[in-house]
Amino acid sequence: MSRADDAIKIKQNDDMPRTRITLADIRDVKREHILRNLLYTPQEAGEVLGKSVNTILSLVREGKLTAADEYARPGKNGLVGSSSLRITAESLEAYRLSIVVKPEKWTE
């Protein structure tokens, strides 16, 4: 039996549950994957949030942004240097959402 015959048998198996996957489902999975795996330099993180590198480093020290440990390299005096630090996309997104001001809280 050839592989094509196997494929036909699998396709004709009606006992298997069928799940409809939408484009929105695919986009959601891609977004989650990117947020879990993408890392930014402090400069890139600053560009995303519209903040300076020093502000980004302060946010990391305050625990408001998460740095990926495997990229942190000790610099002078044992402190982590900003050139080796990487910020997780997940923490950037969480911080971005936390600073959004809702319209009912706006003042003129």
C-alpha positions as CSV (number, residue, x, y, z in Angstrom):
1,M,0.0,0.0,0.0
2,S,1.4,3.4,-0.9
3,R,1.5,6.5,1.2
4,A,-1.2,8.1,-0.9
5,D,-3.5,5.1,0.0
6,D,-2.7,5.7,3.7
7,A,-3.6,9.4,3.3
8,I,-6.9,8.5,1.7
9,K,-7.7,6.1,4.5
10,I,-7.0,8.7,7.1
11,K,-9.2,11.3,5.3
12,Q,-12.1,8.8,5.1
13,N,-12.0,8.0,8.8
14,D,-15.3,9.5,10.0
15,D,-14.6,8.5,13.6
16,M,-12.2,11.3,14.1
17,P,-13.7,14.5,15.6
18,R,-13.4,17.5,13.2
19,T,-12.5,20.9,14.5
20,R,-12.9,24.0,12.5
21,I,-9.9,26.3,12.8
22,T,-10.5,29.9,11.9
23,L,-8.0,32.5,10.8
24,A,-8.6,34.3,14.1
25,D,-7.5,31.1,15.9
26,I,-4.3,31.0,13.9
27,R,-3.6,34.7,14.5
28,D,-4.2,34.1,18.3
29,V,-1.7,31.2,18.4
30,K,0.9,33.2,16.4
31,R,0.5,36.2,18.8
32,E,0.9,34.0,21.9
33,H,3.9,32.3,20.4
34,I,5.5,35.6,19.6
35,L,4.8,37.1,23.0
36,R,6.3,34.0,24.7
37,N,9.5,33.9,22.5
38,L,10.4,37.3,21.3
39,L,13.0,39.3,23.1
40,Y,13.9,43.0,22.8
41,T,17.0,45.0,23.6
42,P,16.4,47.9,26.0
43,Q,16.7,50.3,23.1
44,E,14.0,48.3,21.1
45,A,11.8,48.1,24.2
46,G,12.1,51.9,24.6
47,E,11.1,52.4,21.0
48,V,8.0,50.2,21.5
49,L,6.9,52.0,24.6
50,G,8.2,55.5,23.7
51,K,10.5,55.5,26.7
52,S,14.3,56.0,27.1
53,V,16.7,53.2,27.7
54,N,17.3,54.4,31.2
55,T,13.5,54.3,31.9
56,I,13.4,50.7,30.5
57,L,16.2,49.7,32.8
58,S,14.5,51.3,35.7
59,L,11.3,49.4,34.9
60,V,13.3,46.1,34.9
61,R,14.9,47.0,38.3
62,E,11.4,47.8,39.6
63,G,10.1,44.4,38.3
64,K,7.6,46.0,35.9
65,L,9.4,44.5,32.9
66,T,10.9,41.0,32.8
67,A,14.5,40.5,31.6
68,A,15.4,37.1,30.1
69,D,18.1,35.6,32.4
70,E,20.0,33.7,29.8
71,Y,20.9,36.9,28.0
72,A,22.0,38.9,31.1
73,R,25.8,39.2,31.3
74,P,27.5,40.7,34.3
75,G,29.2,44.0,33.6
76,K,31.3,46.2,35.8
77,N,31.0,45.6,39.5
78,G,28.8,42.5,38.8
79,L,25.9,44.6,37.5
80,V,24.1,43.5,34.4
81,G,25.0,45.6,31.4
82,S,22.2,47.0,29.2
83,S,23.9,45.8,26.0
84,S,23.4,42.1,27.0
85,L,20.0,42.5,28.6
86,R,16.9,41.3,26.8
87,I,13.3,42.2,27.7
88,T,10.5,39.7,27.0
89,A,7.7,40.8,24.6
90,E,5.2,39.3,27.1
91,S,6.2,41.7,29.8
92,L,6.2,44.7,27.4
93,E,2.7,43.9,26.3
94,A,1.5,43.4,29.9
95,Y,3.1,46.8,30.9
96,R,1.7,48.5,27.8
97,L,-1.8,47.3,28.8
98,S,-1.3,48.4,32.4
99,I,-0.6,52.0,31.5
100,V,-3.6,52.5,29.2
101,V,-5.8,55.2,30.5
102,K,-9.5,54.5,30.1
103,P,-11.6,57.3,28.5
104,E,-13.7,57.7,31.7
105,K,-10.5,58.7,33.6
106,W,-9.4,61.3,31.1
107,T,-9.4,64.9,32.3
108,E,-9.4,68.0,30.2
